[in-house]
Every structure is written in C-alpha cells, then in structure tokens.
Amino acid sequence: MERELEELKVELLKLQAKQITGEKADKDSLEALERDLEDMIKRRVKTVSGDEAVKILSELIGED
C-alpha cells in the first residue's frame, strides 16, 4: 500500500510538471520540482496513511 501511495505521489508531481511546462515557469520552480521528484524516488519523504493521502489529494484538486 505504501509503495502504491509513493507511486501516486510521483505521478501527481509528474502531472503538475506537465502543467508547469505549458505555462511560463521560472528556473527556480523547475529546480524545486526536480528536487521534489528526486526526494520521492529516493524515499526521503515521509509516508502517510491511505486516509491522509486521500485528504491531501482531494485538497490539491479542490474537492473538500
């Protein structure tokens, strides 16, 4: 389950990256996104429960 959540987080960041490239993005924003992806892949981030993941993702897409 935790591995699946990590994969979902990476996919979400990739989707966000695609949206950023369509807009004007400054170099610092792209570098920060790269660091976030790297941290996700190297597991340097905390894991969350399934319920917490749903809450976070719902907030990100604007569903309360």
PDBQT receptor file of N, H, CA, C and O in Angstrom, charges set to zero:
ATOM      1  N   MET A   1       0.831  -1.197   0.000  1.00  0.00    +0.000 N 
ATOM      2  CA  MET A   1       0.000   0.000   0.000  1.00  0.00    +0.000 C 
ATOM      3  C   MET A   1       0.871   1.256   0.000  1.00  0.00    +0.000 C 
ATOM      4  O   MET A   1       0.612   2.200  -0.746  1.00  0.00    +0.000 OA
ATOM      5  N   GLU A   2       1.914   1.259   0.850  1.00  0.00    +0.000 N 
ATOM      6  H   GLU A   2       2.124   0.492   1.456  1.00  0.00    +0.000 HD
ATOM      7  CA  GLU A   2       2.779   2.438   0.917  1.00  0.00    +0.000 C 
ATOM      8  C   GLU A   2       3.478   2.679  -0.414  1.00  0.00    +0.000 C 
ATOM      9  O   GLU A   2       3.626   3.824  -0.843  1.00  0.00    +0.000 OA
ATOM     10  N   ARG A   3       3.906   1.608  -1.064  1.00  0.00    +0.000 N 
ATOM     11  H   ARG A   3       3.786   0.678  -0.716  1.00  0.00    +0.000 HD
ATOM     12  CA  ARG A   3       4.582   1.738  -2.358  1.00  0.00    +0.000 C 
ATOM     13  C   ARG A   3       3.618   2.342  -3.384  1.00  0.00    +0.000 C 
ATOM     14  O   ARG A   3       4.008   3.194  -4.183  1.00  0.00    +0.000 OA
ATOM     15  N   GLU A   4       2.372   1.900  -3.357  1.00  0.00    +0.000 N 
ATOM     16  H   GLU A   4       2.055   1.208  -2.708  1.00  0.00    +0.000 HD
ATOM     17  CA  GLU A   4       1.375   2.439  -4.281  1.00  0.00    +0.000 C 
ATOM     18  C   GLU A   4       1.154   3.927  -4.035  1.00  0.00    +0.000 C 
ATOM     19  O   GLU A   4       1.005   4.695  -4.985  1.00  0.00    +0.000 OA
ATOM     20  N   LEU A   5       1.133   4.340  -2.775  1.00  0.00    +0.000 N 
ATOM     21  H   LEU A   5       1.255   3.716  -2.003  1.00  0.00    +0.000 HD
ATOM     22  CA  LEU A   5       0.969   5.758  -2.456  1.00  0.00    +0.000 C 
ATOM     23  C   LEU A   5       2.155   6.565  -2.958  1.00  0.00    +0.000 C 
ATOM     24  O   LEU A   5       1.986   7.669  -3.477  1.00  0.00    +0.000 OA
ATOM     25  N   GLU A   6       3.356   6.015  -2.804  1.00  0.00    +0.000 N 
ATOM     26  H   GLU A   6       3.493   5.119  -2.382  1.00  0.00    +0.000 HD
ATOM     27  CA  GLU A   6       4.545   6.703  -3.302  1.00  0.00    +0.000 C 
ATOM     28  C   GLU A   6       4.456   6.873  -4.819  1.00  0.00    +0.000 C 
ATOM     29  O   GLU A   6       4.779   7.934  -5.352  1.00  0.00    +0.000 OA
ATOM     30  N   GLU A   7       4.017   5.823  -5.503  1.00  0.00    +0.000 N 
ATOM     31  H   GLU A   7       3.754   4.961  -5.069  1.00  0.00    +0.000 HD
ATOM     32  CA  GLU A   7       3.879   5.893  -6.954  1.00  0.00    +0.000 C 
ATOM     33  C   GLU A   7       2.835   6.932  -7.354  1.00  0.00    +0.000 C 
ATOM     34  O   GLU A   7       3.022   7.651  -8.335  1.00  0.00    +0.000 OA
ATOM     35  N   LEU A   8       1.740   7.018  -6.603  1.00  0.00    +0.000 N 
ATOM     36  H   LEU A   8       1.588   6.435  -5.806  1.00  0.00    +0.000 HD
ATOM     37  CA  LEU A   8       0.713   8.027  -6.882  1.00  0.00    +0.000 C 
ATOM     38  C   LEU A   8       1.259   9.436  -6.686  1.00  0.00    +0.000 C 
ATOM     39  O   LEU A   8       0.960  10.338  -7.469  1.00  0.00    +0.000 OA
ATOM     40  N   LYS A   9       2.055   9.621  -5.643  1.00  0.00    +0.000 N 
ATOM     41  H   LYS A   9       2.297   8.888  -5.007  1.00  0.00    +0.000 HD
ATOM     42  CA  LYS A   9       2.656  10.936  -5.399  1.00  0.00    +0.000 C 
ATOM     43  C   LYS A   9       3.561  11.339  -6.555  1.00  0.00    +0.000 C 
ATOM     44  O   LYS A   9       3.530  12.482  -7.011  1.00  0.00    +0.000 OA
ATOM     45  N   VAL A  10       4.370  10.386  -7.026  1.00  0.00    +0.000 N 
ATOM     46  H   VAL A  10       4.395   9.457  -6.655  1.00  0.00    +0.000 HD
ATOM     47  CA  VAL A  10       5.265  10.672  -8.148  1.00  0.00    +0.000 C 
ATOM     48  C   VAL A  10       4.450  11.018  -9.384  1.00  0.00    +0.000 C 
ATOM     49  O   VAL A  10       4.776  11.969 -10.094  1.00  0.00    +0.000 OA
ATOM     50  N   GLU A  11       3.394  10.256  -9.648  1.00  0.00    +0.000 N 
ATOM     51  H   GLU A  11       3.129   9.483  -9.071  1.00  0.00    +0.000 HD
ATOM     52  CA  GLU A  11       2.549  10.540 -10.806  1.00  0.00    +0.000 C 
ATOM     53  C   GLU A  11       1.901  11.918 -10.701  1.00  0.00    +0.000 C 
ATOM     54  O   GLU A  11       1.811  12.641 -11.693  1.00  0.00    +0.000 OA
ATOM     55  N   LEU A  12       1.452  12.284  -9.501  1.00  0.00    +0.000 N 
ATOM     56  H   LEU A  12       1.526  11.697  -8.695  1.00  0.00    +0.000 HD
ATOM     57  CA  LEU A  12       0.852  13.596  -9.296  1.00  0.00    +0.000 C 
ATOM     58  C   LEU A  12       1.865  14.699  -9.580  1.00  0.00    +0.000 C 
ATOM     59  O   LEU A  12       1.538  15.694 -10.227  1.00  0.00    +0.000 OA
ATOM     60  N   LEU A  13       3.082  14.526  -9.103  1.00  0.00    +0.000 N 
ATOM     61  H   LEU A  13       3.348  13.718  -8.578  1.00  0.00    +0.000 HD
ATOM     62  CA  LEU A  13       4.120  15.521  -9.370  1.00  0.00    +0.000 C 
ATOM     63  C   LEU A  13       4.442  15.603 -10.858  1.00  0.00    +0.000 C 
ATOM     64  O   LEU A  13       4.696  16.688 -11.380  1.00  0.00    +0.000 OA
ATOM     65  N   LYS A  14       4.433  14.469 -11.536  1.00  0.00    +0.000 N 
ATOM     66  H   LYS A  14       4.227  13.588 -11.111  1.00  0.00    +0.000 HD
ATOM     67  CA  LYS A  14       4.680  14.479 -12.981  1.00  0.00    +0.000 C 
ATOM     68  C   LYS A  14       3.576  15.246 -13.706  1.00  0.00    +0.000 C 
ATOM     69  O   LYS A  14       3.849  16.018 -14.624  1.00  0.00    +0.000 OA
ATOM     70  N   LEU A  15       2.326  15.028 -13.288  1.00  0.00    +0.000 N 
ATOM     71  H   LEU A  15       2.104  14.401 -12.541  1.00  0.00    +0.000 HD
ATOM     72  CA  LEU A  15       1.211  15.759 -13.896  1.00  0.00    +0.000 C 
ATOM     73  C   LEU A  15       1.342  17.254 -13.648  1.00  0.00    +0.000 C 
ATOM     74  O   LEU A  15       1.086  18.066 -14.537  1.00  0.00    +0.000 OA
ATOM     75  N   GLN A  16       1.743  17.609 -12.438  1.00  0.00    +0.000 N 
ATOM     76  H   GLN A  16       1.951  16.949 -11.716  1.00  0.00    +0.000 HD
ATOM     77  CA  GLN A  16       1.951  19.020 -12.126  1.00  0.00    +0.000 C 
ATOM     78  C   GLN A  16       3.074  19.584 -12.984  1.00  0.00    +0.000 C 
ATOM     79  O   GLN A  16       3.000  20.730 -13.426  1.00  0.00    +0.000 OA
ATOM     80  N   ALA A  17       4.096  18.802 -13.219  1.00  0.00    +0.000 N 
ATOM     81  H   ALA A  17       4.156  17.871 -12.860  1.00  0.00    +0.000 HD
ATOM     82  CA  ALA A  17       5.217  19.253 -14.046  1.00  0.00    +0.000 C 
ATOM     83  C   ALA A  17       4.758  19.514 -15.474  1.00  0.00    +0.000 C 
ATOM     84  O   ALA A  17       5.192  20.483 -16.098  1.00  0.00    +0.000 OA
ATOM     85  N   LYS A  18       3.893  18.664 -15.993  1.00  0.00    +0.000 N 
ATOM     86  H   LYS A  18       3.541  17.877 -15.487  1.00  0.00    +0.000 HD
ATOM     87  CA  LYS A  18       3.383  18.866 -17.348  1.00  0.00    +0.000 C 
ATOM     88  C   LYS A  18       2.599  20.170 -17.441  1.00  0.00    +0.000 C 
ATOM     89  O   LYS A  18       2.683  20.875 -18.447  1.00  0.00    +0.000 OA
ATOM     90  N   GLN A  19       1.841  20.493 -16.402  1.00  0.00    +0.000 N 
ATOM     91  H   GLN A  19       1.772  19.920 -15.585  1.00  0.00    +0.000 HD
ATOM     92  CA  GLN A  19       1.080  21.736 -16.395  1.00  0.00    +0.000 C 
ATOM     93  C   GLN A  19       2.018  22.931 -16.321  1.00  0.00    +0.000 C 
ATOM     94  O   GLN A  19       1.769  23.958 -16.952  1.00  0.00    +0.000 OA
ATOM     95  N   ILE A  20       3.073  22.805 -15.567  1.00  0.00    +0.000 N 
ATOM     96  H   ILE A  20       3.275  21.970 -15.055  1.00  0.00    +0.000 HD
ATOM     97  CA  ILE A  20       4.030  23.907 -15.422  1.00  0.00    +0.000 C 
ATOM     98  C   ILE A  20       4.709  24.204 -16.744  1.00  0.00    +0.000 C 
ATOM     99  O   ILE A  20       4.895  25.369 -17.092  1.00  0.00    +0.000 OA
ATOM    100  N   THR A  21       5.086  23.161 -17.495  1.00  0.00    +0.000 N 
ATOM    101  H   THR A  21       4.935  22.214 -17.213  1.00  0.00    +0.000 HD
ATOM    102  CA  THR A  21       5.794  23.402 -18.745  1.00  0.00    +0.000 C 
ATOM    103  C   THR A  21       4.908  24.124 -19.750  1.00  0.00    +0.000 C 
ATOM    104  O   THR A  21       5.416  24.810 -20.637  1.00  0.00    +0.000 OA
ATOM    105  N   GLY A  22       3.596  23.983 -19.628  1.00  0.00    +0.000 N 
ATOM    106  H   GLY A  22       3.183  23.425 -18.908  1.00  0.00    +0.000 HD
ATOM    107  CA  GLY A  22       2.681  24.684 -20.511  1.00  0.00    +0.000 C 
ATOM    108  C   GLY A  22       2.563  26.156 -20.164  1.00  0.00    +0.000 C 
ATOM    109  O   GLY A  22       2.135  26.962 -20.991  1.00  0.00    +0.000 OA
ATOM    110  N   GLU A  23       2.933  26.502 -18.971  1.00  0.00    +0.000 N 
ATOM    111  H   GLU A  23       3.281  25.847 -18.300  1.00  0.00    +0.000 HD
ATOM    112  CA  GLU A  23       2.898  27.885 -18.514  1.00  0.00    +0.000 C 
ATOM    113  C   GLU A  23       4.319  28.413 -18.491  1.00  0.00    +0.000 C 
ATOM    114  O   GLU A  23       5.274  27.672 -18.725  1.00  0.00    +0.000 OA
ATOM    115  N   LYS A  24       4.451  29.696 -18.207  1.00  0.00    +0.000 N 
ATOM    116  H   LYS A  24       3.676  30.298 -18.016  1.00  0.00    +0.000 HD
ATOM    117  CA  LYS A  24       5.786  30.254 -18.031  1.00  0.00    +0.000 C 
ATOM    118  C   LYS A  24       6.272  29.877 -16.646  1.00  0.00    +0.000 C 
ATOM    119  O   LYS A  24       5.716  30.312 -15.637  1.00  0.00    +0.000 OA
ATOM    120  N   ALA A  25       7.303  29.072 -16.607  1.00  0.00    +0.000 N 
ATOM    121  H   ALA A  25       7.755  28.719 -17.426  1.00  0.00    +0.000 HD
ATOM    122  CA  ALA A  25       7.844  28.642 -15.318  1.00  0.00    +0.000 C 
ATOM    123  C   ALA A  25       9.278  29.143 -15.194  1.00  0.00    +0.000 C 
ATOM    124  O   ALA A  25      10.067  29.055 -16.135  1.00  0.00    +0.000 OA
ATOM    125  N   ASP A  26       9.592  29.659 -14.036  1.00  0.00    +0.000 N 
ATOM    126  H   ASP A  26       8.951  29.730 -13.272  1.00  0.00    +0.000 HD
ATOM    127  CA  ASP A  26      10.951  30.134 -13.851  1.00  0.00    +0.000 C 
ATOM    128  C   ASP A  26      11.861  28.967 -13.481  1.00  0.00    +0.000 C 
ATOM    129  O   ASP A  26      11.396  27.906 -13.065  1.00  0.00    +0.000 OA
ATOM    130  N   LYS A  27      13.137  29.180 -13.637  1.00  0.00    +0.000 N 
ATOM    131  H   LYS A  27      13.514  30.042 -13.975  1.00  0.00    +0.000 HD
ATOM    132  CA  LYS A  27      14.134  28.144 -13.399  1.00  0.00    +0.000 C 
ATOM    133  C   LYS A  27      14.059  27.601 -11.972  1.00  0.00    +0.000 C 
ATOM    134  O   LYS A  27      14.199  26.395 -11.768  1.00  0.00    +0.000 OA
ATOM    135  N   ASP A  28      13.842  28.464 -10.990  1.00  0.00    +0.000 N 
ATOM    136  H   ASP A  28      13.728  29.444 -11.157  1.00  0.00    +0.000 HD
ATOM    137  CA  ASP A  28      13.782  28.030  -9.595  1.00  0.00    +0.000 C 
ATOM    138  C   ASP A  28      12.633  27.058  -9.351  1.00  0.00    +0.000 C 
ATOM    139  O   ASP A  28      12.792  26.084  -8.616  1.00  0.00    +0.000 OA
ATOM    140  N   SER A  29      11.483  27.314  -9.959  1.00  0.00    +0.000 N 
ATOM    141  H   SER A  29      11.354  28.105 -10.557  1.00  0.00    +0.000 HD
ATOM    142  CA  SER A  29      10.329  26.425  -9.793  1.00  0.00    +0.000 C 
ATOM    143  C   SER A  29      10.615  25.043 -10.370  1.00  0.00    +0.000 C 
ATOM    144  O   SER A  29      10.283  24.026  -9.761  1.00  0.00    +0.000 OA
ATOM    145  N   LEU A  30      11.228  25.014 -11.539  1.00  0.00    +0.000 N 
ATOM    146  H   LEU A  30      11.498  25.841 -12.034  1.00  0.00    +0.000 HD
ATOM    147  CA  LEU A  30      11.546  23.736 -12.161  1.00  0.00    +0.000 C 
ATOM    148  C   LEU A  30      12.587  22.968 -11.353  1.00  0.00    +0.000 C 
ATOM    149  O   LEU A  30      12.498  21.747 -11.225  1.00  0.00    +0.000 OA
ATOM    150  N   GLU A  31      13.567  23.674 -10.813  1.00  0.00    +0.000 N 
ATOM    151  H   GLU A  31      13.640  24.666 -10.918  1.00  0.00    +0.000 HD
ATOM    152  CA  GLU A  31      14.578  23.017  -9.981  1.00  0.00    +0.000 C 
ATOM    153  C   GLU A  31      13.950  22.463  -8.704  1.00  0.00    +0.000 C 
ATOM    154  O   GLU A  31      14.301  21.367  -8.267  1.00  0.00    +0.000 OA
ATOM    155  N   ALA A  32      13.031  23.205  -8.107  1.00  0.00    +0.000 N 
ATOM    156  H   ALA A  32      12.745  24.096  -8.461  1.00  0.00    +0.000 HD
ATOM    157  CA  ALA A  32      12.350  22.738  -6.896  1.00  0.00    +0.000 C 
ATOM    158  C   ALA A  32      11.533  21.484  -7.197  1.00  0.00    +0.000 C 
ATOM    159  O   ALA A  32      11.515  20.547  -6.400  1.00  0.00    +0.000 OA
ATOM    160  N   LEU A  33      10.866  21.467  -8.330  1.00  0.00    +0.000 N 
ATOM    161  H   LEU A  33      10.881  22.229  -8.977  1.00  0.00    +0.000 HD
ATOM    162  CA  LEU A  33      10.089  20.298  -8.721  1.00  0.00    +0.000 C 
ATOM    163  C   LEU A  33      11.000  19.093  -8.931  1.00  0.00    +0.000 C 
ATOM    164  O   LEU A  33      10.670  17.981  -8.518  1.00  0.00    +0.000 OA
ATOM    165  N   GLU A  34      12.142  19.312  -9.572  1.00  0.00    +0.000 N 
ATOM    166  H   GLU A  34      12.410  20.215  -9.908  1.00  0.00    +0.000 HD
ATOM    167  CA  GLU A  34      13.110  18.234  -9.767  1.00  0.00    +0.000 C 
ATOM    168  C   GLU A  34      13.566  17.661  -8.433  1.00  0.00    +0.000 C 
ATOM    169  O   GLU A  34      13.654  16.444  -8.272  1.00  0.00    +0.000 OA
ATOM    170  N   ARG A  35      13.857  18.537  -7.481  1.00  0.00    +0.000 N 
ATOM    171  H   ARG A  35      13.786  19.526  -7.612  1.00  0.00    +0.000 HD
ATOM    172  CA  ARG A  35      14.282  18.087  -6.148  1.00  0.00    +0.000 C 
ATOM    173  C   ARG A  35      13.175  17.278  -5.475  1.00  0.00    +0.000 C 
ATOM    174  O   ARG A  35      13.443  16.247  -4.857  1.00  0.00    +0.000 OA
ATOM    175  N   ASP A  36      11.938  17.743  -5.594  1.00  0.00    +0.000 N 
ATOM    176  H   ASP A  36      11.720  18.580  -6.096  1.00  0.00    +0.000 HD
ATOM    177  CA  ASP A  36      10.811  17.018  -5.000  1.00  0.00    +0.000 C 
ATOM    178  C   ASP A  36      10.674  15.620  -5.598  1.00  0.00    +0.000 C 
ATOM    179  O   ASP A  36      10.468  14.646  -4.874  1.00  0.00    +0.000 OA
ATOM    180  N   LEU A  37      10.788  15.527  -6.914  1.00  0.00    +0.000 N 
ATOM    181  H   LEU A  37      10.955  16.318  -7.502  1.00  0.00    +0.000 HD
ATOM    182  CA  LEU A  37      10.701  14.224  -7.567  1.00  0.00    +0.000 C 
ATOM    183  C   LEU A  37      11.840  13.315  -7.121  1.00  0.00    +0.000 C 
ATOM    184  O   LEU A  37      11.634  12.133  -6.849  1.00  0.00    +0.000 OA
ATOM    185  N   GLU A  38      13.030  13.874  -7.049  1.00  0.00    +0.000 N 
ATOM    186  H   GLU A  38      13.197  14.835  -7.270  1.00  0.00    +0.000 HD
ATOM    187  CA  GLU A  38      14.195  13.103  -6.618  1.00  0.00    +0.000 C 
ATOM    188  C   GLU A  38      14.008  12.584  -5.192  1.00  0.00    +0.000 C 
ATOM    189  O   GLU A  38      14.315  11.428  -4.902  1.00  0.00    +0.000 OA
ATOM    190  N   ASP A  39      13.508  13.436  -4.312  1.00  0.00    +0.000 N 
ATOM    191  H   ASP A  39      13.259  14.376  -4.548  1.00  0.00    +0.000 HD
ATOM    192  CA  ASP A  39      13.260  13.029  -2.929  1.00  0.00    +0.000 C 
ATOM    193  C   ASP A  39      12.221  11.914  -2.866  1.00  0.00    +0.000 C 
ATOM    194  O   ASP A  39      12.351  10.978  -2.077  1.00  0.00    +0.000 OA
ATOM    195  N   MET A  40      11.192  12.020  -3.699  1.00  0.00    +0.000 N 
ATOM    196  H   MET A  40      11.086  12.780  -4.340  1.00  0.00    +0.000 HD
ATOM    197  CA  MET A  40      10.161  10.984  -3.733  1.00  0.00    +0.000 C 
ATOM    198  C   MET A  40      10.766   9.650  -4.159  1.00  0.00    +0.000 C 
ATOM    199  O   MET A  40      10.536   8.618  -3.529  1.00  0.00    +0.000 OA
ATOM    200  N   ILE A  41      11.535   9.689  -5.226  1.00  0.00    +0.000 N 
ATOM    201  H   ILE A  41      11.722  10.528  -5.738  1.00  0.00    +0.000 HD
ATOM    202  CA  ILE A  41      12.112   8.468  -5.768  1.00  0.00    +0.000 C 
ATOM    203  C   ILE A  41      13.087   7.840  -4.777  1.00  0.00    +0.000 C 
ATOM    204  O   ILE A  41      13.130   6.617  -4.642  1.00  0.00    +0.000 OA
ATOM    205  N   LYS A  42      13.859   8.654  -4.093  1.00  0.00    +0.000 N 
ATOM    206  H   LYS A  42      13.824   9.648  -4.203  1.00  0.00    +0.000 HD
ATOM    207  CA  LYS A  42      14.852   8.149  -3.142  1.00  0.00    +0.000 C 
ATOM    208  C   LYS A  42      14.268   7.930  -1.752  1.00  0.00    +0.000 C 
ATOM    209  O   LYS A  42      14.991   7.609  -0.809  1.00  0.00    +0.000 OA
ATOM    210  N   ARG A  43      12.958   8.105  -1.632  1.00  0.00    +0.000 N 
ATOM    211  H   ARG A  43      12.371   8.366  -2.398  1.00  0.00    +0.000 HD
ATOM    212  CA  ARG A  43      12.237   7.859  -0.371  1.00  0.00    +0.000 C 
ATOM    213  C   ARG A  43      12.747   8.714   0.784  1.00  0.00    +0.000 C 
ATOM    214  O   ARG A  43      12.858   8.236   1.913  1.00  0.00    +0.000 OA
ATOM    215  N   ARG A  44      13.053   9.958   0.505  1.00  0.00    +0.000 N 
ATOM    216  H   ARG A  44      12.963  10.346  -0.412  1.00  0.00    +0.000 HD
ATOM    217  CA  ARG A  44      13.478  10.877   1.558  1.00  0.00    +0.000 C 
ATOM    218  C   ARG A  44      12.307  11.698   2.076  1.00  0.00    +0.000 C 
ATOM    219  O   ARG A  44      12.494  12.753   2.683  1.00  0.00    +0.000 OA
ATOM    220  N   VAL A  45      11.137  11.222   1.839  1.00  0.00    +0.000 N 
ATOM    221  H   VAL A  45      10.984  10.365   1.346  1.00  0.00    +0.000 HD
ATOM    222  CA  VAL A  45       9.942  11.919   2.306  1.00  0.00    +0.000 C 
ATOM    223  C   VAL A  45       9.170  10.998   3.234  1.00  0.00    +0.000 C 
ATOM    224  O   VAL A  45       9.316   9.777   3.179  1.00  0.00    +0.000 OA
ATOM    225  N   LYS A  46       8.354  11.589   4.080  1.00  0.00    +0.000 N 
ATOM    226  H   LYS A  46       8.235  12.581   4.125  1.00  0.00    +0.000 HD
ATOM    227  CA  LYS A  46       7.566  10.766   4.999  1.00  0.00    +0.000 C 
ATOM    228  C   LYS A  46       6.424  10.097   4.249  1.00  0.00    +0.000 C 
ATOM    229  O   LYS A  46       5.959  10.590   3.221  1.00  0.00    +0.000 OA
ATOM    230  N   THR A  47       5.991   8.984   4.774  1.00  0.00    +0.000 N 
ATOM    231  H   THR A  47       6.369   8.584   5.609  1.00  0.00    +0.000 HD
ATOM    232  CA  THR A  47       4.835   8.309   4.198  1.00  0.00    +0.000 C 
ATOM    233  C   THR A  47       3.601   8.690   5.005  1.00  0.00    +0.000 C 
ATOM    234  O   THR A  47       3.700   9.078   6.169  1.00  0.00    +0.000 OA
ATOM    235  N   VAL A  48       2.457   8.577   4.379  1.00  0.00    +0.000 N 
ATOM    236  H   VAL A  48       2.376   8.262   3.433  1.00  0.00    +0.000 HD
ATOM    237  CA  VAL A  48       1.206   8.910   5.045  1.00  0.00    +0.000 C 
ATOM    238  C   VAL A  48       0.241   7.744   4.898  1.00  0.00    +0.000 C 
ATOM    239  O   VAL A  48       0.419   6.878   4.042  1.00  0.00    +0.000 OA
ATOM    240  N   SER A  49      -0.765   7.737   5.731  1.00  0.00    +0.000 N 
ATOM    241  H   SER A  49      -0.909   8.441   6.426  1.00  0.00    +0.000 HD
ATOM    242  CA  SER A  49      -1.785   6.691   5.657  1.00  0.00    +0.000 C 
ATOM    243  C   SER A  49      -2.642   6.900   4.407  1.00  0.00    +0.000 C 
ATOM    244  O   SER A  49      -2.608   7.962   3.785  1.00  0.00    +0.000 OA
ATOM    245  N   GLY A  50      -3.392   5.889   4.061  1.00  0.00    +0.000 N 
ATOM    246  H   GLY A  50      -3.420   5.027   4.566  1.00  0.00    +0.000 HD
ATOM    247  CA  GLY A  50      -4.287   5.992   2.914  1.00  0.00    +0.000 C 
ATOM    248  C   GLY A  50      -5.307   7.102   3.080  1.00  0.00    +0.000 C 
ATOM    249  O   GLY A  50      -5.582   7.842   2.135  1.00  0.00    +0.000 OA
ATOM    250  N   ASP A  51      -5.878   7.228   4.286  1.00  0.00    +0.000 N 
ATOM    251  H   ASP A  51      -5.655   6.627   5.054  1.00  0.00    +0.000 HD
ATOM    252  CA  ASP A  51      -6.858   8.285   4.549  1.00  0.00    +0.000 C 
ATOM    253  C   ASP A  51      -6.230   9.665   4.398  1.00  0.00    +0.000 C 
ATOM    254  O   ASP A  51      -6.835  10.574   3.829  1.00  0.00    +0.000 OA
ATOM    255  N   GLU A  52      -5.016   9.811   4.911  1.00  0.00    +0.000 N 
ATOM    256  H   GLU A  52      -4.525   9.073   5.373  1.00  0.00    +0.000 HD
ATOM    257  CA  GLU A  52      -4.324  11.097   4.806  1.00  0.00    +0.000 C 
ATOM    258  C   GLU A  52      -4.005  11.412   3.344  1.00  0.00    +0.000 C 
ATOM    259  O   GLU A  52      -4.099  12.564   2.920  1.00  0.00    +0.000 OA
ATOM    260  N   ALA A  53      -3.630  10.392   2.578  1.00  0.00    +0.000 N 
ATOM    261  H   ALA A  53      -3.554   9.456   2.922  1.00  0.00    +0.000 HD
ATOM    262  CA  ALA A  53      -3.331  10.593   1.158  1.00  0.00    +0.000 C 
ATOM    263  C   ALA A  53      -4.570  11.073   0.410  1.00  0.00    +0.000 C 
ATOM    264  O   ALA A  53      -4.487  11.979  -0.419  1.00  0.00    +0.000 OA
ATOM    265  N   VAL A  54      -5.707  10.470   0.699  1.00  0.00    +0.000 N 
ATOM    266  H   VAL A  54      -5.774   9.734   1.373  1.00  0.00    +0.000 HD
ATOM    267  CA  VAL A  54      -6.961  10.884   0.057  1.00  0.00    +0.000 C 
ATOM    268  C   VAL A  54      -7.267  12.335   0.405  1.00  0.00    +0.000 C 
ATOM    269  O   VAL A  54      -7.672  13.111  -0.461  1.00  0.00    +0.000 OA
ATOM    270  N   LYS A  55      -7.078  12.702   1.662  1.00  0.00    +0.000 N 
ATOM    271  H   LYS A  55      -6.750  12.071   2.366  1.00  0.00    +0.000 HD
ATOM    272  CA  LYS A  55      -7.332  14.075   2.107  1.00  0.00    +0.000 C 
ATOM    273  C   LYS A  55      -6.419  15.057   1.376  1.00  0.00    +0.000 C 
ATOM    274  O   LYS A  55      -6.877  16.091   0.889  1.00  0.00    +0.000 OA
ATOM    275  N   ILE A  56      -5.138  14.735   1.302  1.00  0.00    +0.000 N 
ATOM    276  H   ILE A  56      -4.766  13.896   1.698  1.00  0.00    +0.000 HD
ATOM    277  CA  ILE A  56      -4.167  15.618   0.642  1.00  0.00    +0.000 C 
ATOM    278  C   ILE A  56      -4.493  15.763  -0.837  1.00  0.00    +0.000 C 
ATOM    279  O   ILE A  56      -4.521  16.876  -1.363  1.00  0.00    +0.000 OA
ATOM    280  N   LEU A  57      -4.741  14.644  -1.508  1.00  0.00    +0.000 N 
ATOM    281  H   LEU A  57      -4.719  13.740  -1.081  1.00  0.00    +0.000 HD
ATOM    282  CA  LEU A  57      -5.039  14.698  -2.938  1.00  0.00    +0.000 C 
ATOM    283  C   LEU A  57      -6.340  15.443  -3.211  1.00  0.00    +0.000 C 
ATOM    284  O   LEU A  57      -6.442  16.175  -4.196  1.00  0.00    +0.000 OA
ATOM    285  N   SER A  58      -7.331  15.262  -2.349  1.00  0.00    +0.000 N 
ATOM    286  H   SER A  58      -7.249  14.668  -1.550  1.00  0.00    +0.000 HD
ATOM    287  CA  SER A  58      -8.598  15.985  -2.508  1.00  0.00    +0.000 C 
ATOM    288  C   SER A  58      -8.388  17.487  -2.383  1.00  0.00    +0.000 C 
ATOM    289  O   SER A  58      -8.974  18.264  -3.136  1.00  0.00    +0.000 OA
ATOM    290  N   GLU A  59      -7.559  17.892  -1.441  1.00  0.00    +0.000 N 
ATOM    291  H   GLU A  59      -7.083  17.261  -0.829  1.00  0.00    +0.000 HD
ATOM    292  CA  GLU A  59      -7.260  19.316  -1.275  1.00  0.00    +0.000 C 
ATOM    293  C   GLU A  59      -6.527  19.859  -2.496  1.00  0.00    +0.000 C 
ATOM    294  O   GLU A  59      -6.789  20.979  -2.934  1.00  0.00    +0.000 OA
ATOM    295  N   LEU A  60      -5.604  19.062  -3.047  1.00  0.00    +0.000 N 
ATOM    296  H   LEU A  60      -5.391  18.153  -2.691  1.00  0.00    +0.000 HD
ATOM    297  CA  LEU A  60      -4.842  19.509  -4.210  1.00  0.00    +0.000 C 
ATOM    298  C   LEU A  60      -5.721  19.725  -5.433  1.00  0.00    +0.000 C 
ATOM    299  O   LEU A  60      -5.474  20.627  -6.233  1.00  0.00    +0.000 OA
ATOM    300  N   ILE A  61      -6.750  18.891  -5.573  1.00  0.00    +0.000 N 
ATOM    301  H   ILE A  61      -6.951  18.158  -4.923  1.00  0.00    +0.000 HD
ATOM    302  CA  ILE A  61      -7.613  19.047  -6.748  1.00  0.00    +0.000 C 
ATOM    303  C   ILE A  61      -8.852  19.878  -6.450  1.00  0.00    +0.000 C 
ATOM    304  O   ILE A  61      -9.708  20.063  -7.315  1.00  0.00    +0.000 OA
ATOM    305  N   GLY A  62      -8.942  20.373  -5.230  1.00  0.00    +0.000 N 
ATOM    306  H   GLY A  62      -8.246  20.222  -4.527  1.00  0.00    +0.000 HD
ATOM    307  CA  GLY A  62     -10.008  21.303  -4.891  1.00  0.00    +0.000 C 
ATOM    308  C   GLY A  62     -11.313  20.686  -4.448  1.00  0.00    +0.000 C 
ATOM    309  O   GLY A  62     -12.342  21.361  -4.447  1.00  0.00    +0.000 OA
ATOM    310  N   GLU A  63     -11.300  19.425  -4.073  1.00  0.00    +0.000 N 
ATOM    311  H   GLU A  63     -10.464  18.876  -4.074  1.00  0.00    +0.000 HD
ATOM    312  CA  GLU A  63     -12.508  18.776  -3.564  1.00  0.00    +0.000 C 
ATOM    313  C   GLU A  63     -12.405  18.701  -2.059  1.00  0.00    +0.000 C 
ATOM    314  O   GLU A  63     -11.442  18.143  -1.534  1.00  0.00    +0.000 OA
ATOM    315  N   ASP A  64     -13.360  19.241  -1.365  1.00  0.00    +0.000 N 
ATOM    316  H   ASP A  64     -14.143  19.694  -1.791  1.00  0.00    +0.000 HD
ATOM    317  CA  ASP A  64     -13.324  19.217   0.107  1.00  0.00    +0.000 C 
ATOM    318  C   ASP A  64     -14.218  18.174   0.677  1.00  0.00    +0.000 C 
ATOM    319  O   ASP A  64     -14.298  18.028   1.897  1.00  0.00    +0.000 OA
TER     320      ASP A  64
